[in-house]
Structures are given as structure tokens and as C-alpha cells.
Amino acid sequence: MRASKAELYALDLTGARWVKSSRSMDKTTPYCVEVADLGGGAVAVRDSNNTDLPPLRFTAEEWAAFREGVREGEFG
């Protein structure tokens, strides 16, 4: 089942398992994001330096499009 944006934002992320990129483990890197799997391919993304800010939530389709854009160099 694919969740809608409203359903994703209704989820309680209190127990979410946040994962940081291995490329962000270097202590000299001041900018970093963390990602939590929300199921069905959906994810939440937050600023690891300011975890009090609400995380963004992406549907499976949005997250797939973002990953493809990264692979294709759209953001570089």
C-alpha cells in the first residue's frame, strides 16, 4: 500500500530509526541529513544538526525520483 502525503505526515516518528550517510560520518562535514524508512518505499528526512525541526516526508515515488536525479547529476 502506498501512503499519501497526509498519511505520511500523520505518522508518529518518535520511534523512527534514523540513518546517516556513511559519507557524513567525517567530523569535518558540518552538513548532514538523516533518513528514516516509513515503509512502502516512503521516507522521512531530517537535518541531523537540528533534530528539533520537523522532518520532511516523501512518498515512494518522490523519493525514487530524487534518487534518480542524484544518479543523473541533476543537483550537481
C-alpha positions as CSV (number, residue, x, y, z in Angstrom):
1,M,0.0,0.0,0.0
2,R,1.3,3.4,-1.0
3,A,0.8,6.1,1.7
4,S,-0.5,9.6,0.8
5,K,1.4,12.7,1.9
6,A,-1.3,13.3,4.6
7,E,-0.8,9.8,5.9
8,L,2.9,10.2,6.0
9,Y,2.6,13.4,7.9
10,A,0.2,11.8,10.3
11,L,2.8,9.2,11.3
12,D,4.4,9.4,14.7
13,L,8.1,9.3,14.2
14,T,9.0,9.0,17.9
15,G,10.5,5.5,17.5
16,A,11.8,6.0,14.0
17,R,15.3,4.6,13.2
18,W,17.3,7.4,11.7
19,V,20.2,6.5,9.4
20,K,23.0,8.9,8.5
21,S,25.0,8.5,5.3
22,S,28.4,6.9,5.7
23,R,29.8,9.9,3.8
24,S,28.6,12.1,6.6
25,M,30.5,10.3,9.4
26,D,33.5,12.5,8.8
27,K,33.6,15.0,11.7
28,T,34.7,17.8,9.3
29,T,31.4,17.6,7.4
30,P,29.1,20.2,9.0
31,Y,26.0,19.5,6.9
32,C,24.2,16.2,7.2
33,V,20.8,14.7,6.8
34,E,19.3,11.5,8.2
35,V,16.7,9.3,6.6
36,A,14.1,7.1,8.3
37,D,12.2,4.3,6.4
38,L,8.5,4.8,6.7
39,G,7.5,1.6,4.9
40,G,6.4,1.0,1.3
41,G,9.3,3.0,0.0
42,A,8.4,6.2,1.8
43,V,11.0,8.1,3.9
44,A,11.3,10.9,6.3
45,V,14.4,13.2,6.0
46,R,15.7,15.5,8.8
47,D,18.6,17.8,9.5
48,S,20.9,15.9,11.8
49,N,22.3,19.1,13.2
50,N,18.8,20.4,14.1
51,T,16.6,17.5,15.0
52,D,14.0,19.8,16.6
53,L,12.9,20.8,13.2
54,P,10.1,18.7,11.7
55,P,11.3,16.1,9.2
56,L,10.2,16.2,5.6
57,R,8.3,13.2,4.4
58,F,8.4,11.8,0.9
59,T,6.3,9.2,-0.9
60,A,7.9,6.3,-2.5
61,E,7.5,7.9,-5.9
62,E,9.0,11.2,-4.8
63,W,12.0,9.5,-3.1
64,A,12.6,7.4,-6.2
65,A,12.6,10.5,-8.4
66,F,15.0,12.2,-6.1
67,R,17.4,9.3,-6.1
68,E,17.3,9.1,-9.9
69,G,18.0,12.8,-10.1
70,V,21.1,12.3,-7.9
71,R,22.3,9.5,-10.1
72,E,21.8,11.6,-13.2
73,G,23.7,14.5,-11.7
74,E,20.7,16.9,-11.7
75,F,21.8,18.5,-8.5
76,G,25.5,19.0,-9.1
